[in-house]
Amino acid sequence: MQDFTRRSLLQGGTALAAAGALTGPALLDFAKAWAQASPWKAEQGAKLTVMRWKRFVPAEDDAFNAMVAAFKTATGTEMNVFSESFEDVQPKASVAANTGSGLDLAWGLHTLPQLFPAQVLQLNDVADYLGKKYGGWTDAAAVTCKQGNNWLGIPVATIGGYMTYRKSSMEKAGFKEFPKDFPGFLEMCKALKKNNTPAGFPLGHASGDANAWLHWILWGHGAYTVDKDNKVIINSPETVKALEYCKALSETFIPGVASWNDSSNNKAFLAGELHCTANGISIYVAAKDDASKKELTEDTYHALWPVGPIGKPTELQLCVPILAFKFTKYPNAAKAFVAFMLEKENYDKWLSGARGYLTHTLNAYDNSPVWTADPKNQVFSQASKRALPASGIGTPGEKAATAIADFLVVDMFANYATGAKDAKTAIAEAERQLKRIYR
């Protein structure tokens, strides 16, 4: 079987011009004019080392690299940009925070800046500049990056994850449209399994995918790790109902989900083994770019997350904030680069390069061309607006970020769904760990 993982999407070229990404003299002319007018002037001899998550869509990679090159030329800032897997971004950023060296900027996931608030450079001026210019920030994105009134990072984008499914399999299972509520979704998954066209969602330590769908189930039942005052409330009847629903769902899944990481569902779907999962648009993009997968491409559709008993969307979408470390020798260059990334002349076409993989967090980009370029992209435009912050109804901060990073919710669900622990024990273990974090 061919190894179609998220990383494999980086291999091979995609026509940057077709994606509308910035190239050539126009980009450089804009960058030079921007640098002259920018509120932040890069320090003489500035050198920035930037770590980001691995690119999953080739044209996004090209657009980002073009942007970096233009900034470097226009400002005279030396740029050292390297990428790491989602799983490696946080530990490497933590090493930099603890040692006070190695990185100037880190572009990561969820609430990364909240893990070490004392070590980051406050970006209030950058947030205010961009927010006023581009219609304000979406709620969850802003909450994710703020501590009180201070911005610890800038929410560059949201990697929206939505239901990705084979339309023919859904219809064969007896459903004319994708279910909109939890009971309907469970019935569809049962029917998919019966037809040997199963669904599958990760129960392993998949930083993006596992956290997303399991928090969706938890919150959809009205259960949360902590309340608005950050009191631990995971031990509740609602949590038990969420666990039971998850276990019933998991019994319909393709084998092996307990060990899945963030690449596993991509690989299984593209191999024709999986017929429903939740993911960013990368599965569809990979199929679209492979001439041998024309049939799969035409049969692949996207849908919003079904709504649980609570009666409203409860989506944990993957915010990808960038932070600058306080110990950087070049704070002006760092702020200038972050602001430059989100200017319209860059960002609109960067979104097009990402082909729907990245969703905007500034309201002015609601009508960006990427959302109408392909009707199957449109659902992803909702990701930043429908999301809850990673802290749920609690206060974003280092404690909430730690709970996400340590997979406490994921492990609770996985332990019960796999039969490793009963509901009482799985909840008690999560409660004990949460109380240790929130003491």
N, C-alpha and C positions, 0 to 999 in steps of 0.2 A: 504494500500500500504506500502511495506517495505521501511524504511527510509534509502535509499542509498545516503548518503552525502559524501563529501570528508573526513569528520572526521571519518565516519564509516569505511573507508578503514584502519584505524589504528587498528581496532578490529580484533582479531584472529591472528594467526601466519602464517608466510610464511617461507619456508625453506631457511635459510640464505645461507647454503652451495650451494644450487641449484642456487642462485643468484650470487655466486662467491664472496661473501663478506668476508673480512678478519676475521679470527677467530684463536683462539688457540695460541700456542707458537710462530709460525712464525710471527704473528703480533707483539707480545711483543719483540721478538728478533730484529725485524726491528726497532721498536720504541726506544729501548735502544741504538742501534747503531746510529740511527739518532740523538738522544739527545746528544750523545757524540760529534758528528761532527757538530752539528748545529751552525750557526753563532750567535744564540740567546740562552743564557743560562738562564733558569728560575731562578728568585730570590729565595733566601732561604725562605721557608715558604710561597711560592706564593699560592694565592687563587683567582681563576677566577670565576666570575658569568657571565654566558653567556645566553642571550635570543635569541631564534630563532623562526622562523615561524613553525606552526604545520606541522608535517609530514603527507603526504598524501598517501605514499606507504609504507607498513609495512617493507619490506626488506631494504629500505633506512634508516628507523628508526634504525633497527638492526645494519646496517653497521656504521652509525654515532655513535651509542652508543659504539660499539666495538672500534672505533677510539678514542673516548674520554677516555675510560677506559685505553687503551694502553698508551696514552699521559700522563695520570695521574700517572700511575705506573712508566713510564720511566723517567719522569722529576720531580716527587715528588710534582707536582702541584695539589692542591685540586680543583676539578671541580664541580661547581654547575650549571647545565644546565637545563633550563626550556623552555617550548614552549608556544606560544600564537598564536591566529588566525591572519591572515594577517591584519585584521581591527584593532587589538589591538597592534601590534608591534610598529607602529609609535608613537602613543600617549605615550606609556610606555617608549620608547626610548627618547622621548622629555622631559618627566618628569626627567629622569636620567640626561639628558644634562643640564636642567635648575637648578637642585638641586646639581649637581656634586657628585652624589652618587647613589648606588643601582645596577649599572651594570659596568662590565669591558668591555664586548663586546656585540654588538647587531648585529644579522644577520637578515636583513629585506629585503625590496623590493624596486624596482625602484632606485631612487636616494636618499635613506635614509641618507647617509653621508653628502649630500649637504644641508640638512635641518639645520644643526648646525656645519658648517665648523670650527668655532673657538673652538669647544669643542672636536674635534676628534684628535687622535694621528696620525700624518702623517706616512704612511706606504710605503714610497718610497723604502726603502731597501728591504722590503718583495716583493714588485712588481717587482723590478729589478732582484732579486734572482730567482723568479719563471719564469718571462718572458724570461730571458736568458737561463734557463734550459729547458724550455718546449715550445720553438718555437714562443714566443711572444703572446700577447693578441689580441683577436678579437677587431675590431675597436670600435663598440658601447659599449662593456663592459668597455674598457679602458676610453673612453670619459665619461661614466656615473660616474666613480669614481674619476676623476681627476679635480682639480682646478688649472688651469695653468699647471705647471710641477709637482705639488704635488698630491700624491695619498691620498685621504681622506679615502679610504676603499679599499678592495680587492673584485673584482667580482667573488665570489666563483663559480657561475653557472648561467645559464639562465633557467628559467622554461618555456620551449617552449610551446606556444599555437598554435595549428593548427586546421584546419577543421576536425571535427569528424563527420562521417556520416554513415547512413545505405546504403550499396551498393544496396540492393534490391529495396529500396525506390527511390534511384537516377535513377536506370534503369527503374523502373515503370513510373517515371516522364518523361522518354524519353531521358535520357542522358546516353551515353555510358561511359563517363569519367567525372570527376569533372570539372566544368567550370574553365577556367583560367583567365577570365576577368570579370569586373563588370556587363556588360549587361547580359552575360551568367549566372552569379550567380543569378541575380534578376529573370531571367526567370525560373531557376530551382526552386527557392524558391516559386514562384507563382504556379508552377506545383505540388510541394510538398503539398502546402496548398490545392489545388484542390483535391488531392488524400487523404486528411485527414492524411497526414504524415508530419506534419509541421516542419519547422526550428524554432529556437529560440535563441536569444542572449540577454543578460541582459541590461536593461536600468536603473537599480537601481545602488546603490553605491557598486558595485562589484569591489574592488580595482584592481584585476588582470584582470578579463575577460571583464568588461565593458570598462575600459580604453583601453584595447588592441584593441577591434574590432572597437571602435568609432574613435580612433586615426588613425587606418588603413583606414577608410573611409575618414576622413578629409585629411590626407596626400596623399591618393590615388588620390584625386581630385586636388592636388597641393595647398591646403590651409594649413596654419599653424597659430599657436597662435602668434608667433613672427618671425621676419626675422633674418638674421645672425648677425645683430647688436642689437638684442633684442628689436627692435621696434615692438609694438603690431600691427599685420596686420590681425587679425581674421575677421574684417569686410570687406569681399571681395566677388566678384561674385563666386569665387571658393567655398567659405564656403556655400553660398546659394545652389549651386549645390550638395554639400555633404549632406546638410540637406534634400534636396528633395529626394536624393537617399536613405538615411537612412529611411525616412518616408515611401517610397514605399516598402522597405524591411520589415519594421516593421509591415506593414499591412498583411504580409504573416505569421507572427509569431504565435506561440502558445500563448494563453492568459496568462496574469500575469507577463510578462517580466519586467514591469515597477518597480516591487518590488523585482526582483531577486538579490540575493547576489552571492558570488563566489561558493556556493554549489548548487545553484538551478538547473543549467543546468545538472550537474552530476546526480542529483536525478531524473530529468524528463527523461533523456536519458536512464538511467538504468531501469526505470519503464516502458519503452516502449512507452512513451508519446511523445518523441522528436526524430526527425530523422536527424537533422543536427544542429550542433552548433560549437563553437570554444572553445578549452579547452586544457589543458595539457593531457598527456597520461593517467591520472588517471582514466578516464571513462573506457578505454579499459582494463586497469589493473584490475579494480574492476570486470568487466564482466568476464575476463579471470580466475579470482580466485574463481568464483562462479559456481559450477558445474551445477546449475539450469539455467545458462545463456549461455550455449554452443552455441545455435543458434544465440543469440545476438552477442557473441564474433566473430563468423565466419562472421557475416554480417557487423561488424564495421570496417571501414577503415579510413585512414587519408589522407589529401591533403594539399598542400601549399595554402596560402592565394591567392585568385585571385588578379590580378594586375589591378589597376585603370587607369584612363585616363592619368596619369602622365607617364605611360609606364615602371615602374620599381617597385620592391618590396618596400612596405611602412609599414613594420611590427613593431609594438611596442611589443617587447617581454619582459617578466618579468625578468629582471636582479635581482639577489638576492645577494647584496653585504654585506660583514661583515665589521664592523668598531670597532675600539678600542677607548675608551674615553681617553682623555688627562689626566683626573684625576685618572686613574687607578694607583694603587701602584705597579703594576707588569707589566710594559710595555714590558720587555723582554719575560716574560711568554706568554703575549698576542700575541706578534709577532711570537713567536715559534709555538703557537697553530695554528695560521692562516696559516703559511707556511707548517706545518705538514699536515693539511687538504688536501692540493693540491699536495702533493708528489705522484708520480706515484704508489708506492706500496699501497697507500691508495685510491687514486682518481679513478684509473681505475676500481677497484672493488666496490668502492662506486657508481660510475655511473651504474655498473651492478646491484647493489642493488636497485638503484632508477628505474631501468627498463625502462629508456627513459624519466623519469619525469624531470631529471636534464640534461642539456646540457652543455658541457664544454665551457669555455671561453679562454682556452689556446690551441693554434693550434696543439700541439703535440698529443692531444687526438682525433684528427679527425678519427683515425682508431681504436678507442676503441671497444672491443668486443660487447658492448651493442648494437651498431648500426647494427650489422649483426645477432644478436641472434634471432631476429624476424623481418622479412621484414617490418612489420607494424611499427617498431620503427624508421626506417631510416629517414623519413621526419623530425623527431624532431632533428636530428643531425645538421640541417641547421639553427636552431633558432638564435644562437649567431652571425652567419655570415650575415644573411639577415636582421637583426634588425637595426633600427635607434635608437639613444639614445632617452630617454624620452623627451628631449628638442626639438626634431625634428631638424630643421636647426638652431635653436638658441643655446645659450651657456648653457651647463649644469651648474647647480648651485642651490643655495637656492631658487631662484625665480621660476625656472622651476619645481623644486621639490614641491614647494608649490602649483603651479597650478595643478599638477597631484594629490597631496594629497587632494586638495579641490574639486576635481571632476568638474572643470570648463567646460571642454569639454564634459564630460558625461552629465552634467545637461543641457547644451545648446542643445545637440541632443535630450535628453529625453523630454525636454519642447516642442520642435517642433513636435517630433514624436507622442507624446501623445495628442497633440492639446492644451496643457496648454498655449502656447504662439505662436504667429506667428513668422515667420523667422526673421523679422526685430527686434522684441523685444528680442527674444532669443539670437541673435547675439549681440545686444547692451548691454545686461546684461553681457554676457561673456566678451565683450570688456571693459566694465567699471571695472569689477573685475580684469581683466588682467592688466589694466593700474594702478590700485591701487597696484598690486604686483610689477610691473616693473617701478614704478615711480623713 
